[in-house]
Structure formats: C-alpha cells, structure tokens
Amino acid sequence: MRAPGTAPVRILATSGQESSGSRTARTREGVTFVLRQINVGVKSLADYHSIIARDLMTEIRELAHDLGDLRVCHVNATSFGGGVAEILYSLVPLMNDIGLHADWRVMFGREEFFNVTKAMHNALQGSPRIITAEEQRTFERYNLVNAGGLDGDYDVVIIHDPQPIGIRGNTSGLDSAKWIWRCHIDLSDPNPQVLEYLRPMIAGYDATVFHMPQYVPHGTIAPAVIIPPAIDPLTPKNMALSTEDAEYIVHQFGLDIERPLLLQVSRFDPWKDPLGVIDAYRIVAEQVPGVQLALVGSMATDDPEGWEFYNRTVDYADGDPNIYILSNLNNVGGIEVNAFQTQANAVIQKSIREGFGLTVTESLWKARPTIGGNTGGIPLQITDGSTGYLVDSPAECAERALEILRAPDAARAMARRGKEHVRAEFLTPRLLRDWLRLFTHLRQA
C-alpha cells in the first residue's frame, strides 16, 4: 500500500521500556524491528477487597477460573500521556494476577503518522476535515509495518482506538485469535468520509467495544459491546492523599493554598476547551478576587497538535499571574495531579466533545465538587445538581463555580454522592469483570 515513489518506513530504534521477551519480526516492507512490550509491573486483585462489593470480587474469580490461562494482547499508540495508557497500566497486571497471560504492546509511529491519526481522531468526533488519499497511504503504510511486528501466540487481540486499527487486516498470523476493536472516543456524530474509510477495517473484527450505545456507528458490521472505562483507586494518581501533603505539593508550584483554586486536568486539546475554562475563570475572578486557575495537562507522543494548542492556551492566558499552566514537562505526574485534584475547590472538565472523561471520574472519587461539560460520557458520571454540575457554556461554568465557592458545605455533600457513584460503577475491578464477560462470550461463540 506504499505510495509510488515513497520509501518504506524504517524503524531504527525505539524508546521506553521493552520486555526481555520481545521478539523481532520481518514485515512485507522488509523491515526488521522489535515490537515494544510495556512492563506493567504487578498488581493484586485482593488489594481491592475493602473497596469493591464482595459479589463483584466473586464473579471476577469465577469468570477467570473458567477462562484458564487465556492469552491476551492489548495494542495501542502510546504508553503515556492519555487515559488509555492509564487504564492499561492497571488492567493488564490485574489480568495476569487472576490467571490470564496478558501483554501490552505499543505500535511504532512517527510525526507524519500521528499527524494523520490526530486529524482522524478529530474527524471522528465531528471535525469536517477529510483524510486525503496521501494521508490514507501514510496510515496504511504504518499499520502494515506494525502488523508485521505483532507476533506471538494469542487467543485474544485487543486493538485500542483508530491508530492501530489496520493491523488486523495486515496480519498474516493469529488467524485463530479473536480480534476486538476498542474505541475510546465519541463517535456519535462522526465525519462520514473518515468513518466510511475505516468501516471495512472495523468489519474485520470479531467484536467492537464502545463507552456508550450512542457511540456505535450506524451500520457497523462487527458486533458491538458497551463497556464504560474506569479508574484505578490504588494508583498514586487516585489513592488517598492527606490535605497536608496535597497542600505541600501544590505550594511547590507557586500557588497560594490559602486562596480558592479552580482546576482542569486534561490534554491541551480544543475539544477540552481550556480557552473556555479561562473565560469562566475570568467571570469568577470579577466576583472572587484572588481566585486561582490551574490548567494541568500532559504532552503525549501521539498528539502532535498538543504543542500548538498548549501555546494557544498560554497566549490566551495573557500573562495572568493567577493562571498556572502546567504539564508533565513541569514534573507534573500522577501524585501531583492527585494533589491538585485534592486541593481544588472546584474541578472542571469543560469538554465540548468527550469520549468519557476519566478526569471527571478521578475528581469525583476524591469527593471534589465537579463541573463537567454536558457531552459524551460525562453525563453518565454526573447527575446535574446531585453528583456534580453539567454546563454548556463558560457563563454556566462560572455560575456553578461561584455556587460551589459560596456554599462549600452543600458542594461537599454533592461531591460525596459523586464518590459513591464512582465506587459502584467506574472502578477498575468492574472494568476487569466486563472484559472477562466478553472473553467468555467470544470463547463460547
């Protein structure tokens, strides 16, 4: 599928962690490389005993026993910087703990590929921009190369999101495996040109998985299953953090812990609307002098557009000393995000389009008053006025933030209800159970 006159993709070196058991593979392009396998460490399901319901723990054990030593491989585009990576760092070791043999592999790509996949991502969430024939050839070429590197003896292969979706159609082995495409983005109103381009690839899968029924494209051939994502309450990002520790960490970044703090944690992405959050903050600041805003994000390898929008956000802040724009490049990791969420008076996720919004889940789990955009998977988590607030504009966002700041006791009671909703619906053991149910179904089909 190489375009005339273009050279084959040549992967000369990789970065990040590689397992000692990684293998080499020769693609049809004649390129030999090591397919990167992520070291996920060790987790124990028993550690969640005091957090989740006993019947959920029992069902997981029973399903795992029946599946035996099922061999599972997850494939995605990046090992850090996004919700998919965070999920896999918890889900994969838990699959191993209960007796499955699970691997996580990350596809290879360069900027030319990720420029295409970012445009594709935006189009699937409603952008009118089409994918050109040349971009399609780039996408197909990289998927062909990566397909050649996916060797191994697996019973189930799970492909996450559009970036590696073409691997299935280019794999010469693994014909006996069940293939699942797991879509983490909002496909409720996709650009039809891009969806139709991907539809034949989707049709090659044994099952597809979406967050919500509304995201299942009309006419999709592969059977669709609904599995919402989840957060791991035992990671450094979500574990209990004392007020004193949170204050100390936040203060290290120059914020005044005595003054109120509004927070958004997300990628620097137009769909997350950080500019709208700044607009809301400015309205609040007119009535609450000294209020601070922190925009905390991460720069991911599969998001080349992120730098451009990061710079736009910095420019839009216009030097306001009470706006703090931070990222993993400022040494903001999981514990730091935890501290900001624990310390914030109100956590905002003012998305315009949103696949699910795990940052909403995180803030609710920490019992923080939360404001979310009325879009995508956020209303699954927030019942407006009961477990948080849903908004459609910067003005509404500012109004709700002012309510939280003026009535903190009522806001905390609302946040506690949000925490219990997350406990029941959106923690990693429930996600593990849902995957086991799907594996059982596919084995019996």
C-alpha positions as CSV (number, residue, x, y, z in Angstrom):
1,M,0.0,0.0,0.0
2,R,3.0,2.3,-0.3
3,A,2.5,5.4,-2.3
4,P,4.6,5.5,-5.6
5,G,8.0,7.0,-5.0
6,T,7.9,6.8,-1.2
7,A,10.4,5.0,0.9
8,P,9.3,2.3,3.3
9,V,9.0,3.1,6.9
10,R,12.3,2.2,8.7
11,I,12.2,1.8,12.4
12,L,15.8,2.1,13.6
13,A,15.5,2.5,17.3
14,T,12.8,2.6,20.0
15,S,12.4,4.3,23.3
16,G,10.7,3.4,26.5
17,Q,10.6,0.0,28.3
18,E,10.9,-3.3,26.4
19,S,10.4,-6.7,27.9
20,S,13.2,-9.2,27.8
21,G,10.8,-11.5,25.8
22,S,10.2,-9.1,22.9
23,R,10.7,-10.6,19.5
24,T,11.8,-9.4,16.1
25,A,9.6,-9.6,13.1
26,R,10.1,-9.0,9.3
27,T,7.4,-7.0,7.6
28,R,6.4,-7.1,3.9
29,E,8.3,-3.8,3.7
30,G,11.5,-5.8,4.5
31,V,12.0,-4.0,7.8
32,T,13.1,-5.9,10.9
33,F,12.3,-4.4,14.3
34,V,11.5,-5.2,17.9
35,L,7.8,-4.7,18.8
36,R,7.8,-2.8,22.0
37,Q,6.2,-4.5,25.0
38,I,5.4,-2.4,28.1
39,N,6.5,-3.5,31.5
40,V,3.3,-3.1,33.7
41,G,4.6,-4.4,37.0
42,V,2.5,-6.4,39.4
43,K,-1.0,-5.8,40.9
44,S,-3.2,-8.0,43.1
45,L,-7.0,-8.1,42.9
46,A,-7.0,-8.9,46.6
47,D,-5.9,-5.3,47.4
48,Y,-9.3,-4.0,46.2
49,H,-11.2,-6.2,48.7
50,S,-12.1,-3.3,51.0
51,I,-13.1,-1.0,48.2
52,I,-15.5,-3.1,46.0
53,A,-18.5,-5.2,46.6
54,R,-18.0,-8.9,47.6
55,D,-20.2,-10.2,44.8
56,L,-18.1,-8.4,42.2
57,M,-14.9,-9.9,43.6
58,T,-16.6,-13.4,43.5
59,E,-17.8,-13.0,39.9
60,I,-14.3,-12.0,38.7
61,R,-12.8,-15.1,40.3
62,E,-15.3,-17.4,38.8
63,L,-15.0,-16.0,35.3
64,A,-11.2,-16.1,35.5
65,H,-11.3,-19.7,36.6
66,D,-13.4,-20.7,33.6
67,L,-11.1,-18.8,31.2
68,G,-8.0,-20.6,32.4
69,D,-4.7,-19.3,31.0
70,L,-6.3,-17.2,28.2
71,R,-3.6,-15.3,26.2
72,V,-4.5,-11.7,25.6
73,C,-2.6,-8.9,23.8
74,H,-3.5,-5.2,24.0
75,V,-2.2,-2.9,21.3
76,N,-2.4,0.9,21.4
77,A,-0.4,4.0,20.2
78,T,1.3,5.3,23.3
79,S,2.4,4.2,26.8
80,F,1.9,7.5,28.5
81,G,0.0,10.8,28.3
82,G,-3.6,9.6,27.9
83,G,-6.4,7.8,29.5
84,V,-5.9,4.6,27.5
85,A,-2.4,4.2,28.8
86,E,-3.5,4.8,32.4
87,I,-6.2,2.1,32.1
88,L,-3.8,-0.5,30.6
89,Y,-1.2,0.1,33.4
90,S,-3.8,-1.3,35.8
91,L,-5.9,-3.6,33.7
92,V,-3.1,-5.7,32.2
93,P,-1.4,-6.6,35.5
94,L,-4.7,-7.5,37.1
95,M,-5.5,-9.8,34.1
96,N,-2.2,-11.5,34.9
97,D,-2.9,-11.7,38.6
98,I,-6.2,-13.6,38.1
99,G,-4.5,-16.2,35.8
100,L,-4.7,-14.9,32.3
101,H,-1.5,-14.2,30.3
102,A,-1.8,-10.6,29.2
103,D,0.7,-8.4,27.2
104,W,0.6,-4.8,26.3
105,R,2.3,-3.7,23.1
106,V,2.7,-0.2,21.7
107,M,2.7,0.5,17.9
108,F,5.5,2.4,16.2
109,G,4.9,5.7,14.6
110,R,6.5,9.0,13.6
111,E,5.2,12.5,13.4
112,E,3.8,12.1,9.9
113,F,1.7,9.1,11.1
114,F,0.4,10.8,14.3
115,N,-0.4,14.0,12.3
116,V,-2.8,11.8,10.3
117,T,-4.2,10.0,13.2
118,K,-4.8,13.2,15.2
119,A,-6.8,14.6,12.2
120,M,-8.6,11.3,12.0
121,H,-9.4,11.5,15.7
122,N,-10.8,15.0,15.3
123,A,-12.8,13.9,12.3
124,L,-14.4,11.0,14.1
125,Q,-15.5,13.5,16.8
126,G,-17.2,15.7,14.2
127,S,-14.5,17.8,12.5
128,P,-15.3,18.5,8.8
129,R,-11.7,17.9,7.8
130,I,-11.3,14.9,5.5
131,I,-8.4,12.5,5.3
132,T,-6.7,12.8,1.9
133,A,-5.5,9.9,-0.3
134,E,-1.9,10.6,0.6
135,E,-2.8,10.6,4.3
136,Q,-4.6,7.3,3.9
137,R,-1.5,5.8,2.3
138,T,0.6,7.0,5.2
139,F,-1.9,5.5,7.7
140,E,-2.0,2.2,5.8
141,R,1.8,2.0,5.5
142,Y,2.4,2.3,9.2
143,N,-0.3,-0.2,10.0
144,L,1.3,-2.6,7.6
145,V,4.7,-2.2,9.2
146,N,3.2,-2.7,12.7
147,A,1.2,-5.7,11.6
148,G,4.5,-7.4,10.7
149,G,5.8,-6.8,14.2
150,L,2.8,-8.3,16.0
151,D,3.8,-11.9,16.5
152,G,3.0,-14.2,19.4
153,D,0.5,-16.9,20.2
154,Y,-2.6,-15.1,21.5
155,D,-6.2,-16.1,21.9
156,V,-7.5,-12.5,22.0
157,V,-6.0,-9.3,20.5
158,I,-7.5,-6.0,21.6
159,I,-6.8,-3.0,19.3
160,H,-7.3,0.3,21.0
161,D,-8.6,3.3,19.0
162,P,-8.1,4.2,15.3
163,Q,-4.3,4.4,15.2
164,P,-3.6,0.6,15.0
165,I,-7.0,-0.4,13.6
166,G,-5.4,-1.5,10.2
167,I,-3.2,-4.1,11.9
168,R,-5.9,-6.7,11.8
169,G,-6.2,-6.7,8.1
170,N,-2.5,-7.0,7.5
171,T,-1.6,-9.7,10.0
172,S,-0.5,-13.0,8.4
173,G,-0.7,-15.0,11.7
174,L,-3.1,-15.0,14.6
175,D,-5.9,-16.2,12.4
176,S,-7.4,-18.3,15.2
177,A,-7.4,-15.4,17.7
178,K,-10.5,-13.3,18.5
179,W,-9.9,-9.7,17.5
180,I,-11.6,-6.8,19.3
181,W,-11.5,-3.1,18.4
182,R,-11.9,-0.9,21.5
183,C,-12.9,2.6,20.6
184,H,-12.4,5.2,23.4
185,I,-13.7,8.3,21.5
186,D,-17.1,9.9,20.8
187,L,-18.4,8.6,17.5
188,S,-21.9,10.0,18.0
189,D,-21.5,12.5,15.1
190,P,-18.5,11.4,13.0
191,N,-17.3,12.9,9.8
192,P,-18.8,10.4,7.3
193,Q,-15.8,10.4,4.9
194,V,-13.5,9.2,7.7
195,L,-15.9,6.7,9.1
196,E,-16.6,5.1,5.7
197,Y,-12.9,4.8,5.2
198,L,-12.5,2.9,8.4
199,R,-15.7,0.8,8.2
200,P,-14.1,-2.0,6.1
201,M,-11.4,-2.3,8.7
202,I,-13.9,-2.4,11.6
203,A,-15.8,-5.2,9.8
204,G,-12.8,-7.4,10.1
205,Y,-13.1,-7.6,13.9
206,D,-15.0,-10.2,15.9
207,A,-16.3,-7.6,18.3
208,T,-16.2,-3.8,18.9
209,V,-16.4,-2.1,22.3
210,F,-17.7,1.4,22.9
211,H,-18.3,3.5,26.0
212,M,-22.0,4.2,25.3
213,P,-24.7,3.0,22.9
214,Q,-24.8,6.4,21.2
215,Y,-21.2,5.9,20.0
216,V,-21.9,2.8,18.0
217,P,-21.8,3.9,14.3
218,H,-25.0,3.0,12.4
219,G,-24.4,0.1,10.1
220,T,-21.2,-1.2,11.9
221,I,-20.8,-4.8,10.9
222,A,-18.8,-6.2,13.9
223,P,-21.0,-6.9,17.0
224,A,-20.9,-4.0,19.4
225,V,-20.5,-4.3,23.2
226,I,-20.9,-1.4,25.7
227,I,-18.1,-1.2,28.4
228,P,-17.5,2.2,30.1
229,P,-13.9,2.8,31.2
230,A,-12.8,3.1,34.8
231,I,-10.1,4.4,37.1
232,D,-7.8,2.5,39.5
233,P,-8.3,3.8,43.0
234,L,-5.0,2.3,44.1
235,T,-2.6,4.2,41.8
236,P,-0.6,7.2,43.0
237,K,-2.9,9.4,41.0
238,N,-6.1,8.2,42.8
239,M,-5.0,6.9,46.2
240,A,-5.9,8.8,49.4
241,L,-3.7,11.8,49.9
242,S,-3.7,13.9,53.1
243,T,-4.7,17.5,53.0
244,E,-1.3,18.4,54.3
245,D,0.6,16.5,51.6
246,A,-1.7,18.0,48.9
247,E,-1.1,21.5,50.1
248,Y,2.7,21.0,50.2
249,I,2.8,19.7,46.7
250,V,0.5,22.4,45.2
251,H,2.5,25.1,47.0
252,Q,5.7,23.9,45.3
253,F,4.3,25.0,42.0
254,G,3.8,28.6,43.3
255,L,0.1,28.5,44.2
256,D,-1.3,30.1,47.3
257,I,-3.0,27.4,49.3
258,E,-5.0,30.0,51.3
259,R,-6.8,31.2,48.2
260,P,-9.5,29.3,46.2
261,L,-8.5,27.1,43.3
262,L,-10.3,26.2,40.1
263,L,-8.7,23.3,38.2
264,Q,-8.9,21.5,34.9
265,V,-6.8,18.4,34.2
266,S,-6.8,17.4,30.6
267,R,-4.7,17.3,27.4
268,F,-4.2,20.6,25.7
269,D,-6.8,20.0,23.0
270,P,-9.6,22.2,21.5
271,W,-12.2,19.5,22.4
272,K,-11.3,20.0,26.1
273,D,-11.9,23.8,25.7
274,P,-9.2,25.2,28.0
275,L,-9.9,28.6,26.5
276,G,-13.5,28.4,27.6
277,V,-12.3,27.4,31.1
278,I,-10.1,30.6,31.1
279,D,-13.3,32.6,30.1
280,A,-15.2,31.1,33.0
281,Y,-12.3,31.8,35.5
282,R,-12.3,35.5,34.4
283,I,-16.0,35.8,35.2
284,V,-15.5,34.2,38.6
285,A,-12.4,36.4,39.3
286,E,-14.6,39.5,38.9
287,Q,-16.6,38.4,41.9
288,V,-14.0,36.4,43.9
289,P,-10.7,38.4,43.7
290,G,-7.7,36.2,44.2
291,V,-9.2,33.1,42.8
292,Q,-6.6,30.9,41.0
293,L,-6.9,28.7,38.0
294,A,-4.6,25.7,37.2
295,L,-4.7,24.0,33.8
296,V,-2.8,20.7,34.2
297,G,-2.2,18.5,31.2
298,S,0.2,16.1,29.7
299,M,2.0,16.1,26.3
300,A,1.5,12.7,24.6
301,T,3.6,11.2,21.8
302,D,0.5,10.5,19.7
303,D,-0.8,14.1,19.9
304,P,1.4,16.4,17.8
305,E,-1.4,19.1,17.8
306,G,-0.9,19.3,21.6
307,W,2.0,21.7,21.5
308,E,0.2,24.1,19.2
309,F,-2.8,24.3,21.4
310,Y,-0.7,24.5,24.5
311,N,0.9,27.6,23.1
312,R,-2.5,29.0,22.2
313,T,-3.6,28.4,25.8
314,V,-0.6,30.2,27.1
315,D,-1.2,33.1,24.8
316,Y,-4.9,33.3,25.8
317,A,-4.0,33.4,29.5
318,D,-2.2,36.7,28.6
319,G,0.3,36.6,31.4
320,D,-2.3,36.5,34.2
321,P,-0.3,35.7,37.4
322,N,-3.2,33.7,38.8
323,I,-3.4,31.3,35.9
324,Y,-1.0,28.3,36.2
325,I,-0.5,26.2,33.0
326,L,1.4,23.0,33.9
327,S,2.3,19.7,32.3
328,N,4.4,16.6,32.7
329,L,7.3,18.8,31.4
330,N,7.0,20.7,34.7
331,N,7.4,17.3,36.5
332,V,3.6,17.0,37.0
333,G,3.0,13.3,37.3
334,G,0.3,11.2,38.9
335,I,0.9,12.2,42.5
336,E,1.0,15.9,41.5
337,V,-2.3,15.6,39.7
338,N,-3.8,13.9,42.8
339,A,-2.6,16.8,44.9
340,F,-4.2,19.4,42.6
341,Q,-7.5,17.5,42.5
342,T,-7.4,17.0,46.3
343,Q,-6.7,20.7,46.9
344,A,-9.1,22.2,44.3
345,N,-12.2,23.9,45.5
346,A,-13.9,23.1,42.1
347,V,-12.7,20.7,39.4
348,I,-13.8,21.5,35.9
349,Q,-13.9,19.4,32.8
350,K,-15.5,21.7,30.3
351,S,-15.2,19.4,27.3
352,I,-17.1,20.2,24.0
353,R,-16.8,16.6,22.9
354,E,-15.6,13.8,25.2
355,G,-15.4,10.1,24.9
356,F,-15.9,9.5,28.6
357,G,-13.8,11.9,30.8
358,L,-11.8,9.9,33.3
359,T,-10.6,13.2,34.9
360,V,-14.2,13.6,36.0
361,T,-14.2,10.1,37.5
362,E,-10.9,11.0,39.3
363,S,-12.2,14.2,40.9
364,L,-15.5,12.5,41.9
365,W,-13.6,9.7,43.5
366,K,-11.7,12.2,45.6
367,A,-15.0,13.8,46.6
368,R,-14.3,17.1,45.0
369,P,-17.1,19.3,43.7
370,T,-17.0,18.8,39.9
371,I,-18.3,20.7,36.9
372,G,-18.4,18.9,33.6
373,G,-19.4,19.7,30.0
374,N,-22.8,18.3,29.1
375,T,-21.4,16.0,26.5
376,G,-20.2,12.5,25.8
377,G,-19.7,10.2,28.7
378,I,-19.7,13.0,31.3
379,P,-23.5,12.8,32.0
380,L,-23.0,9.1,32.8
381,Q,-21.0,10.2,35.8
382,I,-22.6,13.5,36.8
383,T,-26.3,13.8,37.6
384,D,-26.8,17.6,37.4
385,G,-27.2,19.1,40.8
386,S,-26.9,15.7,42.6
387,T,-23.4,14.4,42.0
388,G,-22.0,17.4,40.2
389,Y,-22.9,20.1,37.7
390,L,-23.3,19.9,33.9
391,V,-22.7,23.0,31.8
392,D,-22.9,24.1,28.2
393,S,-21.1,27.4,28.2
394,P,-18.3,29.4,30.0
395,A,-21.0,31.5,31.7
396,E,-22.8,28.5,33.1
397,C,-19.5,27.1,34.2
398,A,-18.7,30.3,36.1
399,E,-22.1,30.4,37.7
400,R,-21.7,26.9,39.0
401,A,-18.2,27.6,40.2
402,L,-19.5,30.6,42.1
403,E,-22.2,28.4,43.7
404,I,-19.5,25.9,44.9
405,L,-17.3,28.7,46.3
406,R,-20.2,30.3,48.1
407,A,-21.8,27.2,49.5
408,P,-18.9,24.8,50.3
409,D,-20.9,22.5,52.6
410,A,-23.6,21.8,50.1
411,A,-20.9,21.3,47.4
412,R,-19.0,18.7,49.6
413,A,-22.3,16.8,50.2
414,M,-22.8,16.7,46.4
415,A,-19.2,15.5,45.9
416,R,-19.6,12.7,48.4
417,R,-22.6,11.4,46.4
418,G,-20.4,11.5,43.3
419,K,-17.8,9.4,45.0
420,E,-20.2,6.6,45.9
421,H,-21.5,6.6,42.3
422,V,-17.9,6.1,41.1
423,R,-17.4,3.3,43.6
424,A,-20.4,1.5,42.3
425,E,-19.8,2.0,38.6
426,F,-16.4,3.2,37.5
427,L,-13.5,1.4,39.3
428,T,-11.0,-0.9,37.6
429,P,-12.4,-4.2,39.0
430,R,-15.7,-3.6,37.3
431,L,-13.9,-3.0,34.1
432,L,-11.9,-6.2,34.5
433,R,-15.2,-8.1,35.1
434,D,-16.7,-6.7,31.9
435,W,-13.7,-7.8,29.8
436,L,-13.9,-11.3,31.3
437,R,-17.6,-11.5,30.4
438,L,-16.7,-10.5,26.8
439,F,-13.9,-13.0,26.6
440,T,-16.3,-15.7,27.9
441,H,-18.9,-14.8,25.2
442,L,-16.3,-14.9,22.4
443,R,-15.0,-18.2,23.5
444,Q,-18.5,-19.7,23.5
445,A,-19.5,-18.1,20.2
